[in-house]
Amino acid sequence: MKIVSLQAKRYRRAFRKPLITSHGPISERTGWIIRAENEDGMAGFGEAADSLPGFGKNDTNSVESDQAVLKQLEVALPDVEFDTLWMRFKELIKICPDHASPAMRFGFETAVCDVAARKHEIPLSEWISPFSPSAVPVNYLLPSPVDDWGLVKAEISTCRYPAVKIKVGAGEIADDVATVKKLRTMLDYSPAIRLDANQAWDYDTALAVLDVMSEYDIEYVEEPLKVFDYDLLMRLKEETGIEMAIDESLTLIDDIYELLSRKGSLVLILKPSLLGHILTPRHITLNAGVNDCRAVITSNLETEIGIAAQLHLAASSWDQKETCGLDTLRLFRRGNPALMQVTDGVIKLPSGSGIGDGIGEEIWDNL
Ligand SMILES: [Mg+2]
């Protein structure tokens, strides 16, 4: 298979309300949708979301640098013959220039893999692994601050999310504790509670907060410390009895493998668009399992095309059956979250081949 045309369009999508993190508020998402077409006129799609301030330190994309990468790819691609079996997809990894941002790499690879899967008339997940399930469990991301607890209760209860993720550390500690307490006591079932502090605390503050929080049965806390320190994290875990998760402090693939080799029972939050290759999260997930760690595939707040790709990826990395952080489409003001709705705690993979029917030309045409 040859890719004879590569196009990209910019998108800008506003959130229903700004997301408050300890790195500051985020009010909109921008990035690229990439369209790759093969010699049969079949198209595949990928998304390269722009880097978010404070997240993904190795992601230094700019519109100009991305444009330069796209131009280079456009020139090089027609000469490359892709074998459409994923095990032989090495050409894909080699072709992207070294200076491409991880998100651009991920978006480009997704688009080409999408064409290959569509060519075989199978879902992307199945193209990667024939044993992939057709649905992925997801967590609920609690709005911060919560304006309407009635709505939150209705959303969680109706969809039966297996886990709820709460952003903490951006405001008063007492408010964070009150939020966790409220959530733990208002539902008619007990979802796992995940905290994400986005590097808000020093060690003593983290210890004090988590000591109080441990009463509410916390599954894990992401990035509790201002500065990544493996030994301190292990100490914090020991002292609080709460599992520790790593997200934005580790985006370099080599660092992740180094961490896995320590077998420290950590939870790795894997954001495919920050890791930079579509197949890397699956490989890390498989390695995490044999190294006493867990891996949770989580979006970097992409739109439909990026989320659909990551759902397929999560399904193909099924070995650990983790609840993923992929229910983020409903944070956007417009779009079509009905394409990937949560029922009984899972999102069913979009039907059809590649990343899914209705998630391709229809979205591209309306950008
Ligand atoms: Mg996080």
Residues whose N, C-alpha, C, O or C-beta is under 5 A from the ligand:
A	BS01	MG	D196 E222 D247
